[in-house]
C-alpha cells in the first residue's frame, strides 16, 4: 500500500488537534513580534496558545517529509507531547500555534483545516528587525536576505488575500496602541474582547519563551522600538542603507505600518 500524504495529514489532524477547535496561526519574519502576539492571544480565556514553536507544519509540508516519513518519527512524538499539553485546557475552543516559518505554508494549512483557521501575520520596522539580536546571542538574528524574503511574502499574502482569513498586525501598533490592537484582533477572530489580554503576562498560557529577555514573558516595554538608532548599529545601518532592495522594501513596510496605525484610530472600544 503506497503512502498517501493527504490521508496521513487528515489522520494527523484528528490525532493532534481536535477538529472542533478553531485554529489561529501566527507567522511572519523572526523578531517582528510573533512571540509577543502569541502571548497576548494566549491570555484570552477562549484561546490556548502553544508555548513553544512546534514547527509541525514546516515539518509536515517540507518536501523531505513525505519521503522520509519513518525517519521523522520523532516529529510524531513531539506532536503527541503537544496533544497531551493541550488536553490540560479543555475549556478553550480556539488553538493558537506560532512558528514564524508557517508563513511559507499558508495555503497548505488553509487546505488542511478546510477553512477552520485564521492567520495573523506580523510586520515591524525593518531597521529594528535587522538590528535585533536574540537574547543571549551576539550576532544579528535576521539576515537581510531572510528579511527580504519573509517580509515580501508577508505583504504579498495579505494583499492577495481573497479568503478574508488573514490579518496583518504591526508591532508598532501592539506596543503603542495595545488596547485598540487587541479589539481589532478579537473582532477579526470573532471572539469577545477581553481585558485580560492587556495584562497578558499574568493570564497567558505562554509564560516562557526564548524570544524574551530572561526567557520570561513580560508586559510591553516601548524601548524595544527604534533601537536601530543606537550608535552600536552604525555599521549595520550603513549596510542596510547601501542595499536598494532593502530600501525599497523598507518604504513598503513603512507605508503599510502607517496605514495600519491609522486604521487602529478608527476602532471603537
C-alpha positions as CSV (number, residue, x, y, z in Angstrom):
1,X,0.0,0.0,0.0
2,X,1.5,3.3,-1.1
3,X,1.8,6.2,1.3
4,X,-0.9,8.8,0.8
5,X,0.2,12.2,2.2
6,X,-3.4,13.6,2.2
7,X,-4.8,10.7,4.2
8,X,-1.9,11.0,6.6
9,X,-2.4,14.7,7.2
10,X,-6.1,14.1,7.9
11,X,-5.3,11.4,10.4
12,X,-2.7,13.6,12.0
13,X,-5.1,16.4,12.2
14,X,-7.6,14.2,14.2
15,X,-4.8,12.8,16.3
16,X,-3.1,16.1,17.3
17,X,-5.7,18.9,17.0
18,X,-9.3,18.2,18.0
19,X,-11.3,19.0,14.9
20,X,-13.8,21.1,16.8
21,X,-11.1,23.6,17.8
22,X,-10.8,26.6,15.5
23,X,-7.1,27.3,14.7
24,X,-5.2,30.6,14.9
25,X,-1.9,30.5,13.1
26,X,0.7,33.2,13.8
27,X,3.6,33.8,11.3
28,X,6.0,36.3,10.0
29,X,9.6,37.1,9.9
30,X,11.6,36.4,13.1
31,X,12.0,39.3,15.5
32,X,8.8,41.0,14.3
33,X,6.9,40.3,17.5
34,X,5.3,36.9,16.7
35,X,6.1,35.7,20.3
36,X,4.6,38.8,21.8
37,X,1.5,38.4,19.7
38,X,1.2,34.7,20.8
39,X,1.5,35.7,24.4
40,X,-1.2,38.3,24.0
41,X,-3.6,36.0,22.2
42,X,-2.9,33.3,24.8
43,X,-4.3,35.5,27.5
44,X,-7.8,35.3,26.1
45,X,-9.9,32.8,28.1
46,X,-11.2,31.2,24.9
47,X,-7.7,30.5,23.5
48,X,-5.0,28.0,24.2
49,X,-1.7,29.3,22.8
50,X,1.0,26.7,22.5
51,X,4.0,28.0,24.5
52,X,6.7,26.8,22.1
53,X,7.3,26.7,18.3
54,X,6.2,23.3,17.2
55,X,7.5,23.6,13.6
56,X,4.8,20.9,13.0
57,X,3.5,22.4,9.8
58,X,7.0,23.2,8.5
59,X,8.0,19.6,9.0
60,X,4.7,18.2,7.6
61,X,4.8,20.2,4.4
62,X,8.5,20.2,3.7
63,X,9.5,18.3,0.6
64,X,11.6,15.8,2.5
65,X,8.9,14.8,5.0
66,X,6.8,12.7,2.7
67,X,9.9,10.7,1.5
68,X,11.5,10.3,4.9
69,X,8.4,9.5,6.9
70,X,9.9,6.8,9.0
71,X,12.9,8.9,9.8
72,X,10.6,11.6,11.2
73,X,9.0,9.5,13.9
74,X,10.5,12.0,16.4
75,X,8.1,14.5,15.0
76,X,5.1,12.4,15.9
77,X,6.4,12.0,19.4
78,X,6.7,15.8,19.6
79,X,3.2,16.2,18.4
80,X,1.9,13.6,20.8
81,X,3.5,15.7,23.6
82,X,1.7,18.7,22.2
83,X,-1.6,16.9,22.3
84,X,-1.1,15.9,25.9
85,X,-0.4,19.5,26.9
86,X,-3.5,20.8,25.1
87,X,-5.7,18.3,26.9
88,X,-4.9,20.1,30.1
89,X,-7.0,23.0,28.9
90,X,-10.3,21.7,27.6
91,X,-12.4,24.8,28.2
92,X,-10.9,26.9,25.3
93,X,-12.3,26.4,21.9
94,X,-9.5,28.0,19.9
95,X,-6.0,26.8,19.5
96,X,-3.1,29.2,18.6
97,X,0.2,28.0,17.1
98,X,3.1,30.2,16.4
99,X,6.0,29.3,14.2
100,X,7.4,32.2,12.1
101,X,8.0,29.9,9.0
102,X,4.3,28.9,8.9
103,X,4.4,31.9,6.5
104,X,5.6,29.6,3.7
105,X,2.7,27.1,4.1
106,X,-0.4,29.3,4.4
107,X,-2.2,27.6,1.6
108,X,-1.4,24.1,2.8
109,X,-2.5,24.9,6.3
110,X,-5.7,26.5,5.0
111,X,-6.5,23.4,2.9
112,X,-5.7,21.1,5.8
113,X,-8.2,22.8,8.1
114,X,-10.7,23.3,5.4
115,X,-11.3,27.0,6.3
116,X,-11.5,26.4,10.0
117,X,-8.4,28.6,10.6
118,X,-7.4,32.3,10.7
119,X,-3.9,33.7,10.2
120,X,-2.3,36.6,12.0
121,X,0.9,37.8,10.2
122,X,3.3,40.3,11.8
123,X,5.3,43.2,10.4
124,X,7.7,45.5,12.2
125,X,10.0,48.4,11.3
126,X,12.7,46.6,9.2
127,X,15.5,48.6,10.7
128,X,14.6,47.3,14.2
129,X,14.3,43.7,12.8
130,X,17.6,43.8,11.1
131,X,19.4,45.2,14.1
132,X,17.7,42.9,16.6
133,X,19.7,40.3,18.5
134,X,18.2,37.2,20.1
135,X,18.7,37.2,23.8
136,X,22.0,35.5,24.7
137,X,23.4,35.9,21.2
138,X,25.9,38.5,19.9
139,X,25.1,38.2,16.2
140,X,22.3,39.9,14.4
141,X,19.5,37.3,14.3
142,X,17.9,38.1,10.9
143,X,19.9,38.3,7.7
144,X,18.9,40.8,5.1
145,X,18.1,38.1,2.6
146,X,15.8,36.4,5.1
147,X,14.1,39.7,6.0
148,X,13.5,40.5,2.3
149,X,12.1,37.0,1.6
150,X,9.9,36.7,4.7
151,X,8.6,40.3,4.7
152,X,7.9,40.4,0.9
153,X,5.9,37.2,1.3
154,X,4.1,38.5,4.3
155,X,2.9,41.6,2.5
156,X,2.1,39.7,-0.7
157,X,-0.1,37.2,1.2
158,X,-2.1,40.0,2.9
159,X,-2.5,42.0,-0.3
160,X,-3.6,38.9,-2.3
161,X,-6.0,37.5,0.4
162,X,-9.3,36.6,-1.1
163,X,-10.4,34.3,1.7
164,X,-10.7,37.1,4.3
165,X,-8.9,34.9,6.8
166,X,-5.6,36.8,7.0
167,X,-4.9,39.8,9.2
168,X,-1.7,41.9,9.2
169,X,-0.6,43.1,12.6
170,X,2.0,45.7,13.2
171,X,4.5,45.5,16.1
172,X,4.3,49.3,16.4
173,X,0.5,49.0,16.8
174,X,0.9,46.4,19.6
175,X,3.4,48.4,21.7
176,X,1.8,51.9,21.2
177,X,-1.9,51.1,20.9
178,X,-2.3,47.8,22.6
179,X,-6.0,48.2,23.6
180,X,-7.1,49.2,20.1
181,X,-4.9,46.4,18.6
182,X,-6.5,43.8,20.8
183,X,-10.0,45.0,20.0
184,X,-9.2,44.8,16.3
185,X,-7.7,41.3,16.6
186,X,-10.6,39.9,18.7
187,X,-13.1,41.3,16.1
188,X,-11.2,39.6,13.4
189,X,-11.1,36.3,15.3
190,X,-14.8,36.7,16.2
191,X,-14.2,36.3,19.9
192,X,-15.3,38.7,22.7
193,X,-12.9,41.5,23.6
194,X,-11.3,40.6,26.9
195,X,-9.2,43.0,29.0
196,X,-7.1,40.1,30.4
197,X,-5.2,40.4,27.1
198,X,-3.9,43.8,28.2
199,X,-2.2,42.1,31.2
200,X,-1.1,39.1,29.2
201,X,2.0,38.4,31.3
202,X,-0.4,37.4,34.1
203,X,-3.0,35.5,32.1
204,X,-1.4,34.0,29.1
205,X,-0.9,30.2,28.5
206,X,2.5,31.4,27.2
207,X,4.7,32.0,30.2
208,X,8.2,31.5,28.9
209,X,9.8,31.9,25.5
210,X,13.4,32.3,24.4
211,X,12.5,35.4,22.3
212,X,12.0,37.4,25.6
213,X,14.9,38.6,27.7
214,X,15.4,36.2,30.6
215,X,13.1,33.8,28.9
216,X,10.1,35.2,30.8
217,X,7.1,36.7,29.1
218,X,6.9,40.4,30.2
219,X,4.5,43.2,29.6
220,X,5.2,45.6,26.7
221,X,8.2,47.9,27.0
222,X,8.3,50.6,24.3
223,X,12.0,51.0,24.4
224,X,12.2,47.9,22.2
225,X,11.3,50.2,19.3
226,X,13.7,52.4,17.4
227,X,16.8,50.8,18.9
228,X,18.3,50.8,15.5
229,X,19.3,54.4,16.1
230,X,21.8,53.3,18.8
231,X,25.4,54.0,17.6
232,X,26.3,50.4,18.2
233,X,24.4,49.6,15.0
234,X,26.0,52.2,12.7
235,X,27.8,49.6,10.6
236,X,24.7,47.5,10.2
237,X,22.6,50.6,9.3
238,X,25.2,51.6,6.7
239,X,24.8,48.1,5.2
240,X,21.1,48.5,5.1
241,X,21.3,51.9,3.5
242,X,23.5,50.6,0.8
243,X,21.0,48.0,-0.3
244,X,18.5,49.3,-2.9
245,X,16.4,46.2,-2.4
246,X,16.2,46.6,1.3
247,X,15.4,50.3,1.0
248,X,12.6,49.7,-1.4
249,X,11.0,47.1,1.0
250,X,11.6,49.4,4.0
251,X,9.5,52.0,2.3
252,X,6.8,49.5,1.5
253,X,6.7,48.3,5.2
254,X,6.7,51.9,6.5
255,X,3.8,52.9,4.3
256,X,1.8,49.8,5.3
257,X,2.6,50.4,9.0
258,X,1.4,54.0,8.7
259,X,-1.9,52.7,7.2
260,X,-2.4,50.1,9.9
261,X,-1.8,52.6,12.7
262,X,-4.4,54.9,11.0
263,X,-6.9,52.1,10.9
264,X,-6.4,51.5,14.6
265,X,-7.6,55.0,15.3
266,X,-11.0,54.2,13.8
267,X,-11.5,51.3,16.2
268,X,-14.3,51.8,18.8
269,X,-13.8,50.2,22.2
